[in-house]
Amino acid sequence: MLLGKIGAGGKGDKDMWKTIELDGKIYIISDVHLEKDDVRKNILSQFISSLDGNLIFLGDIFDIWIGRSEENKQIFSSILEAIEELLRRGMNIFYIEGNHDFHLIWLDDMGIERAREMIIKTGKKEFFLSHGDMYSGEITHTLYRKFILKTEGIFRFASNGYFEKTVNTIGELFSSLSHKKNLLPHFKGKREKLFYNMLKNGVEISRKLGVDGVIFGHCHIPVVLNIDEKIYANTGFWGYKYGTYIELINGDVKIKRIDFSV
């Protein structure tokens, strides 16, 4: 039985569910967890600028960004500029929102499609993509997400007001409690449990939807598994010394690594 619900979107399943056909290289990245004063901002913007293919953000790129937030747009301007340059070069960019960055209505202004979940068709294969938190088995987290996903209309109405600033401040407080832990390569204990819950759900999703593979983020464990001719992959995370991401070419899924020092 699925621990989450396929297609559980914030504005209704129809609005948040996407099926996209893409050609060429596809880069998939998640769980960078950028803070406002993060020295890795330029590393990410340079990485984006270097890409020669389509880009899918798989959630939690920012450690907390809810709603529009003109302040965040200024703070992360180098990243937004790199994204705009990639768009000008004719690449496709999609944003699958995570549990640390959602209701990102500023993406609509940039012409970037966002979704809660997505199926991509590339080559002769289909892959289901989701940040993965809704399939991790975290009950309190799942209940929170089901509630918060229904509030996008409020964020559209209250964008850039005191309401949005207050929500972001509360989010930053909670996020700060786990930020350093998020950037360390610890793959035991809780993360391992999340991974196996997500793998179990990934197997069920691939069976139910008839896709060739499932790609998640969230648990920070970079891996590609082949089980019964189905692919189950996780993008991993970006830490202090290196970051991992997925390169998808004609249905071939590979974990890649970028080394840096901060």
C-alpha positions in Angstrom: 0.0 0.0 0.0 1.3 3.4 -0.9 2.4 5.5 2.1 1.7 8.7 0.0 -0.9 9.3 -2.7 0.1 9.6 -6.3 -1.0 13.0 -7.7 -1.7 14.6 -4.4 -1.4 18.2 -5.6 -1.8 21.6 -3.9 -4.3 23.0 -6.3 -5.9 19.7 -7.3 -4.3 16.8 -9.1 -5.0 18.1 -12.5 -3.1 21.3 -11.9 0.0 19.8 -10.2 0.4 16.6 -12.3 2.6 16.9 -15.4 3.5 14.5 -18.2 6.4 15.8 -20.3 8.3 14.4 -23.3 11.9 15.4 -23.4 14.8 14.7 -25.8 18.5 14.9 -25.2 20.3 15.1 -21.9 18.3 15.6 -18.7 20.0 16.8 -15.5 18.1 16.1 -12.2 19.2 17.8 -9.0 17.7 18.1 -5.5 18.4 18.7 -1.8 21.0 21.5 -2.1 19.3 23.2 0.9 20.7 26.7 0.3 20.4 29.2 3.1 20.3 33.0 2.6 24.0 33.4 3.4 25.1 30.2 1.8 28.6 30.3 0.2 27.4 27.5 -2.3 25.1 29.9 -4.1 27.8 30.7 -6.8 28.7 27.0 -7.1 25.1 26.2 -8.0 24.8 29.1 -10.4 28.0 28.1 -12.1 26.8 24.5 -12.3 23.6 25.5 -13.9 25.4 27.7 -16.4 27.6 24.8 -17.4 24.8 22.5 -18.4 24.2 21.4 -22.0 20.8 19.9 -21.5 17.4 20.1 -19.9 17.2 20.7 -16.1 14.8 19.3 -13.5 14.9 20.6 -10.0 13.6 17.8 -7.7 12.9 19.9 -4.7 14.7 21.3 -1.6 17.0 23.4 -3.7 16.5 26.1 -1.1 16.4 25.4 2.6 13.3 27.5 3.0 11.4 29.4 0.3 7.7 29.5 0.4 5.7 31.7 -1.9 7.1 34.6 -4.0 9.5 36.4 -1.7 11.1 39.4 -3.4 13.8 39.2 -0.7 14.8 35.7 -1.7 14.8 36.7 -5.4 17.4 39.3 -4.6 19.5 37.0 -2.4 19.6 34.2 -4.9 19.7 36.4 -8.0 22.8 34.7 -9.4 20.9 31.4 -9.5 17.9 33.0 -11.1 20.2 34.6 -13.7 21.8 31.3 -14.5 18.3 29.7 -14.9 17.2 32.5 -17.3 20.4 32.1 -19.3 19.7 28.3 -19.7 16.2 29.2 -20.9 17.6 31.6 -23.4 19.8 28.8 -24.8 16.7 26.8 -25.5 16.8 24.3 -22.7 13.7 23.1 -20.8 13.5 23.7 -17.0 11.0 22.2 -14.6 10.7 22.5 -10.9 9.2 19.8 -8.8 8.6 21.4 -5.4 9.9 19.8 -2.2 9.1 20.1 1.5 11.4 23.1 2.0 10.5 25.0 -1.2 6.9 25.1 -2.4 4.2 27.5 -3.6 6.9 29.0 -5.7 4.6 31.2 -7.8 7.6 33.3 -9.0 8.4 30.4 -11.3 5.2 31.0 -13.1 6.4 34.6 -13.8 9.6 33.1 -15.4 7.6 30.7 -17.5 9.0 27.6 -15.7 6.6 24.8 -15.2 6.3 23.5 -11.7 4.6 20.4 -10.4 4.2 18.2 -7.3 4.9 15.1 -9.4 5.8 14.4 -13.0 6.1 11.7 -15.6 8.8 12.3 -18.2 9.1 10.4 -21.4 12.7 10.2 -22.8 13.9 7.8 -25.4 11.6 4.8 -25.1 11.3 5.0 -21.4 9.0 6.7 -18.9 10.0 7.8 -15.4 7.9 9.0 -12.4 9.5 11.9 -10.6 8.7 13.3 -7.2 10.7 14.9 -4.4 9.7 11.8 -2.4 8.8 13.1 1.0 5.2 12.0 0.5 6.4 8.4 0.1 8.9 8.3 3.0 6.6 7.0 5.7 6.9 10.1 7.9 3.3 10.3 9.2 3.4 13.7 10.9 5.3 15.1 7.9 2.8 13.7 5.5 -0.2 15.2 7.4 1.6 18.5 7.4 2.2 18.4 3.7 -1.3 17.5 2.9 -2.5 20.5 4.8 0.1 23.0 3.5 -0.4 22.0 -0.1 -3.9 23.4 0.1 -2.7 26.9 1.0 -1.3 28.1 -2.3 -4.3 30.4 -2.9 -3.5 32.2 0.4 0.1 32.7 -0.7 -1.1 34.2 -4.0 -3.3 36.6 -2.1 -0.9 37.5 0.6 2.3 37.4 -1.5 5.1 39.7 -0.2 3.0 40.7 2.8 3.6 40.2 6.5 1.8 36.8 6.3 4.5 35.5 3.9 7.4 36.9 5.9 6.0 35.4 9.1 5.6 32.0 7.5 9.2 32.1 6.1 10.6 33.2 9.5 8.9 30.2 11.2 10.1 27.9 8.5 13.7 29.2 8.8 13.6 28.6 12.5 12.6 24.9 12.1 14.9 24.5 9.1 17.9 25.8 11.1 17.5 22.9 13.5 18.4 20.3 10.8 20.4 22.4 8.2 23.9 21.2 9.1 22.7 17.6 9.4 21.2 17.9 5.9 24.6 18.7 4.4 26.5 15.7 6.0 26.8 12.3 4.2 25.2 10.2 6.9 23.3 7.4 5.3 22.4 5.3 8.3 19.6 5.4 10.8 16.6 7.6 9.9 17.8 8.3 6.3 18.2 4.6 5.6 14.7 3.9 6.9 13.3 6.7 4.7 15.2 5.2 1.7 13.6 1.8 2.2 10.1 3.2 2.6 10.6 5.2 -0.6 12.0 2.2 -2.4 9.0 0.1 -1.4 6.6 2.8 -2.6 8.7 3.3 -5.8 8.2 -0.4 -6.6 4.4 0.0 -6.1 4.3 3.2 -8.2 6.1 1.6 -11.1 3.7 -1.3 -11.0 0.6 0.9 -10.7 1.6 3.4 -13.4 3.5 1.0 -15.7 6.5 3.3 -15.9 10.1 2.1 -16.4 11.6 3.9 -13.4 11.0 6.1 -10.4 13.3 8.9 -9.3 13.2 10.6 -5.9 15.2 13.0 -3.8 14.5 13.7 -0.1 16.4 11.0 1.7 19.9 12.2 0.5 21.1 8.8 -0.5 22.5 8.8 -4.1 21.8 5.5 -5.8 20.6 3.8 -8.9 19.0 0.3 -8.5 17.7 -2.1 -11.2 15.1 -4.4 -9.8 13.1 -6.7 -12.1 14.1 -4.5 -15.1 12.8 -1.3 -13.3 15.0 1.6 -12.3 14.8 3.1 -8.8 17.1 6.1 -8.3 17.7 8.9 -5.9 19.5 12.2 -6.7 21.4 12.3 -3.4 22.3 15.8 -2.0 24.8 18.7 -2.0 27.0 19.0 1.0 30.1 21.0 2.0 32.6 19.2 -0.2 30.6 17.6 -3.0 27.2 17.3 -4.6 25.5 14.5 -6.5 22.9 14.7 -9.3 21.4 12.4 -12.0 22.2 12.5 -15.6 19.5 10.9 -17.7 20.2 10.2 -21.4 17.8 8.1 -23.6 16.6 6.2 -20.5 20.1 5.6 -19.1 20.3 6.8 -15.5 23.6 7.7 -13.9 24.7 9.3 -10.7 27.2 12.1 -11.2 29.3 14.0 -8.7 30.6 17.5 -8.6 33.5 18.2 -6.2 34.0 21.6 -4.5 35.3 22.9 -1.2 33.5 25.5 1.0 
